[in-house]
């Protein structure tokens, strides 16, 4: 399953850092249509700065795992309440 937002073009008008990243990625990959996407940026960061992406991925995984545990506890609690009412 692929996130559809990965292929959306990024517009450079917002911040200086964004412009720097877009210029760097554009020079690295030379896209056919001059559109830089999030997927392009991730690919370049994975190659050039993997420790940055690794920290983001780990944090995302930990947050997802924590949320799943919380959801499981919530469901178990509500199942007990529901079954006790019958």
MDTraj code that builds the backbone (N, CA, C; nanometers):
import mdtraj as md
import numpy as np

residues = "UNK UNK UNK UNK UNK UNK UNK UNK UNK UNK UNK UNK UNK UNK UNK UNK UNK UNK UNK UNK UNK UNK UNK UNK UNK UNK UNK UNK UNK UNK UNK UNK UNK UNK UNK UNK UNK UNK UNK UNK UNK UNK UNK UNK UNK UNK UNK UNK UNK UNK UNK UNK UNK UNK UNK UNK UNK UNK UNK UNK UNK UNK UNK UNK UNK UNK UNK UNK UNK UNK UNK UNK UNK UNK UNK UNK UNK UNK UNK UNK UNK UNK UNK UNK UNK UNK".split()
xyz = np.array([
    [0.0846, -0.1176, 0.0000],
    [0.0000, 0.0000, 0.0000],
    [0.0892, 0.1239, 0.0000],
    [0.0617, 0.2137, -0.0895],
    [0.1447, 0.3327, -0.1048],
    [0.0627, 0.4574, -0.0738],
    [0.1215, 0.5482, 0.0007],
    [0.0572, 0.6744, 0.0343],
    [0.0470, 0.7598, -0.0916],
    [-0.0729, 0.8010, -0.1268],
    [-0.0928, 0.8792, -0.2494],
    [-0.0289, 1.0179, -0.2414],
    [-0.0021, 1.0670, -0.1223],
    [0.0606, 1.1984, -0.1072],
    [0.2074, 1.1989, -0.1480],
    [0.2677, 1.0817, -0.1618],
    [0.4088, 1.0746, -0.1985],
    [0.4367, 1.1334, -0.3360],
    [0.3384, 1.1282, -0.4240],
    [0.3618, 1.1743, -0.5612],
    [0.3141, 1.3173, -0.5859],
    [0.2655, 1.3850, -0.4829],
    [0.2241, 1.5244, -0.4997],
    [0.3463, 1.6149, -0.5149],
    [0.3432, 1.7074, -0.6114],
    [0.4559, 1.8010, -0.6249],
    [0.4623, 1.8954, -0.5049],
    [0.5832, 1.9351, -0.4695],
    [0.6054, 2.0264, -0.3581],
    [0.6342, 2.1651, -0.4144],
    [0.5692, 2.2659, -0.3587],
    [0.5907, 2.4032, -0.4032],
    [0.6968, 2.4694, -0.3150],
    [0.7927, 2.5392, -0.3751],
    [0.9081, 2.5904, -0.3000],
    [0.8887, 2.7260, -0.2324],
    [0.7720, 2.7850, -0.2349],
    [0.7572, 2.9238, -0.1907],
    [0.7573, 2.9458, -0.0398],
    [0.7543, 2.8429, 0.0416],
    [0.7252, 2.8632, 0.1827],
    [0.8432, 2.9026, 0.2705],
    [0.9511, 2.8267, 0.2710],
    [1.0621, 2.8563, 0.3617],
    [1.1959, 2.8413, 0.2902],
    [1.2958, 2.9007, 0.3495],
    [1.4299, 2.8930, 0.2917],
    [1.4810, 2.7495, 0.2911],
    [1.4574, 2.6766, 0.4003],
    [1.5022, 2.5372, 0.4072],
    [1.4348, 2.4528, 0.2996],
    [1.3069, 2.4752, 0.2795],
    [1.2339, 2.4009, 0.1767],
    [1.2940, 2.4265, 0.0384],
    [1.3268, 2.5517, 0.0107],
    [1.3888, 2.5863, -0.1178],
    [1.5232, 2.5156, -0.1334],
    [1.6018, 2.5141, -0.0260],
    [1.7332, 2.4487, -0.0304],
    [1.7173, 2.2997, -0.0594],
    [1.6242, 2.2360, 0.0113],
    [1.6023, 2.0918, -0.0071],
    [1.5533, 2.0634, -0.1486],
    [1.4566, 2.1418, -0.1959],
    [1.4034, 2.1198, -0.3307],
    [1.5111, 2.1390, -0.4370],
    [1.5934, 2.2405, -0.4214],
    [1.7029, 2.2622, -0.5177],
    [1.8020, 2.1469, -0.5138],
    [1.8367, 2.1026, -0.3947],
    [1.9328, 1.9931, -0.3816],
    [1.8778, 1.8650, -0.4444],
    [1.7535, 1.8317, -0.4092],
    [1.6912, 1.7101, -0.4624],
    [1.6756, 1.7212, -0.6136],
    [1.6331, 1.8367, -0.6618],
    [1.6190, 1.8565, -0.8059],
    [1.7499, 1.8368, -0.8798],
    [1.8584, 1.8869, -0.8234],
    [1.9897, 1.8690, -0.8862],
    [2.0361, 1.7241, -0.8807],
    [1.9962, 1.6514, -0.7771],
    [2.0372, 1.5109, -0.7633],
    [1.9629, 1.4193, -0.8599],
    [1.8311, 1.4387, -0.8716],
    [1.7515, 1.3425, -0.9492],
    [1.7160, 1.3909, -1.0891],
    [1.7225, 1.5205, -1.1136],
    [1.6878, 1.5769, -1.2444],
    [1.5573, 1.5194, -1.3001],
    [1.4428, 1.5502, -1.2374],
    [1.3157, 1.4949, -1.2864],
    [1.2814, 1.5482, -1.4251],
    [1.2039, 1.4701, -1.4997],
    [1.1665, 1.5069, -1.6367],
    [1.0827, 1.6342, -1.6429],
    [0.9928, 1.6521, -1.5468],
    [0.8988, 1.7636, -1.5543],
    [0.9267, 1.8738, -1.4517],
    [1.0414, 1.8735, -1.3882],
    [1.0813, 1.9739, -1.2881],
    [0.9962, 1.9727, -1.1618],
    [0.9085, 1.8758, -1.1454],
    [0.8319, 1.8626, -1.0221],
    [0.9061, 1.7715, -0.9257],
    [0.9277, 1.8213, -0.8045],
    [0.9891, 1.7417, -0.6990],
    [0.8768, 1.6946, -0.6078],
    [0.8742, 1.5669, -0.5781],
    [0.7704, 1.5105, -0.4923],
    [0.8301, 1.4698, -0.3579],
    [0.7427, 1.4416, -0.2635],
    [0.7870, 1.3925, -0.1330],
    [0.8654, 1.2627, -0.1509],
    [0.8212, 1.1797, -0.2421],
    [0.8915, 1.0535, -0.2674],
    [1.0352, 1.0785, -0.3146],
    [1.0540, 1.1774, -0.4002],
    [1.1895, 1.2129, -0.4438],
    [1.2751, 1.2544, -0.3243],
    [1.2174, 1.3388, -0.2389],
    [1.2907, 1.3882, -0.1223],
    [1.3275, 1.2733, -0.0298],
    [1.2337, 1.1825, -0.0064],
    [1.2610, 1.0670, 0.0798],
    [1.3722, 0.9815, 0.0207],
    [1.3676, 0.9588, -0.1093],
    [1.4722, 0.8785, -0.1741],
    [1.6106, 0.9409, -0.1563],
    [1.6188, 1.0722, -0.1744],
    [1.7481, 1.1398, -0.1603],
    [1.7927, 1.1393, -0.0142],
    [1.7004, 1.1666, 0.0779],
    [1.7360, 1.1626, 0.2199],
    [1.7789, 1.0225, 0.2613],
    [1.7122, 0.9205, 0.2101],
    [1.7496, 0.7824, 0.2436],
    [1.8916, 0.7528, 0.1983],
    [1.9301, 0.8088, 0.0864],
    [2.0646, 0.7878, 0.0342],
    [2.1680, 0.8764, 0.1038],
    [2.1336, 1.0028, 0.1260],
    [2.2297, 1.1014, 0.1741],
    [2.2289, 1.1230, 0.3261],
    [2.1146, 1.0956, 0.3922],
    [2.1009, 1.1284, 0.5343],
    [2.0098, 1.0248, 0.6014],
    [2.0473, 0.8960, 0.5942],
    [1.9599, 0.7892, 0.6434],
    [1.9304, 0.7969, 0.7930],
    [2.0247, 0.8458, 0.8735],
    [2.0012, 0.8519, 1.0175],
    [1.8868, 0.9476, 1.0519],
    [1.8645, 1.0486, 0.9709],
    [1.7524, 1.1397, 0.9912],
    [1.6198, 1.0667, 0.9686],
    [1.6110, 0.9956, 0.8568],
    [1.4874, 0.9222, 0.8271],
    [1.4640, 0.8092, 0.9258],
    [1.5707, 0.7459, 0.9715],
    [1.5571, 0.6362, 1.0668],
    [1.4935, 0.6838, 1.1968],
    [1.5355, 0.7984, 1.2465],
    [1.4773, 0.8530, 1.3693],
    [1.3288, 0.8825, 1.3491],
    [1.2930, 0.9400, 1.2349],
    [1.1518, 0.9674, 1.2063],
    [1.0708, 0.8383, 1.1973],
    [1.1260, 0.7390, 1.1302],
    [1.0563, 0.6108, 1.1157],
    [1.0392, 0.5424, 1.2509],
    [1.1430, 0.5453, 1.3332],
    [1.1340, 0.4835, 1.4658],
    [1.0284, 0.5528, 1.5508],
    [1.0278, 0.6844, 1.5492],
    [0.9292, 0.7602, 1.6269],
    [0.7879, 0.7295, 1.5779],
    [0.7699, 0.7234, 1.4478],
    [0.6401, 0.6911, 1.3904],
    [0.5960, 0.5507, 1.4308],
    [0.6886, 0.4554, 1.4288],
    [0.6569, 0.3181, 1.4671],
    [0.6181, 0.3121, 1.6147],
    [0.6946, 0.3787, 1.7001],
    [0.6648, 0.3784, 1.8439],
    [0.5280, 0.4400, 1.8697],
    [0.4986, 0.5519, 1.8051],
    [0.3674, 0.6153, 1.8227],
    [0.2547, 0.5248, 1.7743],
    [0.2732, 0.4592, 1.6618],
    [0.1717, 0.3671, 1.6104],
    [0.1508, 0.2480, 1.7015],
    [0.2602, 0.1930, 1.7532],
    [0.2524, 0.0783, 1.8436],
    [0.1825, 0.1186, 1.9736],
    [0.2171, 0.2351, 2.0273],
    [0.1540, 0.2844, 2.1495],
    [0.0046, 0.3051, 2.1278],
    [-0.0319, 0.3616, 2.0137],
    [-0.1736, 0.3824, 1.9832],
    [-0.2467, 0.2491, 1.9704],
    [-0.1830, 0.1510, 1.9085],
    [-0.2451, 0.0187, 1.8943],
    [-0.2689, -0.0448, 2.0312],
    [-0.1739, -0.0332, 2.1222],
    [-0.1922, -0.0868, 2.2577],
    [-0.3068, -0.0163, 2.3292],
    [-0.3133, 0.1145, 2.3139],
    [-0.4212, 0.1919, 2.3747],
    [-0.5568, 0.1510, 2.3166],
    [-0.5630, 0.1343, 2.1858],
    [-0.6872, 0.0918, 2.1210],
    [-0.7295, -0.0469, 2.1675],
    [-0.6327, -0.1367, 2.1829],
    [-0.6623, -0.2728, 2.2283],
    [-0.7209, -0.2708, 2.3685],
    [-0.6621, -0.1918, 2.4578],
    [-0.7141, -0.1806, 2.5948],
    [-0.8558, -0.1248, 2.5943],
    [-0.8802, -0.0252, 2.5103],
    [-1.0120, 0.0356, 2.5004],
    [-1.1156, -0.0666, 2.4536],
    [-1.0809, -0.1427, 2.3508],
    [-1.1728, -0.2439, 2.2980],
    [-1.1992, -0.3516, 2.4027],
    [-1.0950, -0.3983, 2.4696],
    [-1.1124, -0.5011, 2.5724],
    [-1.2018, -0.4510, 2.6851],
    [-1.1828, -0.3273, 2.7269],
    [-1.2641, -0.2690, 2.8340],
    [-1.4103, -0.2612, 2.7912],
    [-1.4345, -0.2144, 2.6693],
    [-1.5720, -0.2018, 2.6211],
    [-1.6365, -0.3371, 2.5949],
    [-1.5584, -0.4366, 2.5550],
    [-1.6136, -0.5713, 2.5383],
    [-1.6616, -0.6252, 2.6722],
    [-1.5829, -0.6031, 2.7771],
    [-1.6220, -0.6487, 2.9109],
    [-1.7486, -0.5780, 2.9562],
    [-1.7572, -0.4478, 2.9337],
    [-1.8769, -0.3733, 2.9718],
    [-1.9978, -0.4224, 2.8937],
    [-1.9808, -0.4462, 2.7652],
    [-2.0907, -0.4890, 2.6799],
    [-2.1374, -0.6294, 2.7176],
    [-2.0437, -0.7210, 2.7418],
    [-2.0817, -0.8583, 2.7757],
    [-2.1412, -0.8670, 2.9151],
    [-2.1038, -0.7800, 3.0054],
    [-2.1607, -0.7815, 3.1402],
    [-2.3036, -0.7298, 3.1418],
    [-2.3424, -0.6502, 3.0442],
    [-2.4779, -0.5961, 3.0381],
    [-2.5779, -0.6997, 2.9896],
    [-2.5308, -0.8014, 2.9189],
    [-2.6237, -0.9011, 2.8633],
    [-2.6622, -1.0050, 2.9644],
])
top = md.Topology()
chain = top.add_chain()
for i, resn in enumerate(residues, 1):
    res = top.add_residue(resn, chain, resSeq=i)
    for name in ("N", "CA", "C"):
        top.add_atom(name, md.element.get_by_symbol(name[0]), res)
traj = md.Trajectory(xyz[None], top)
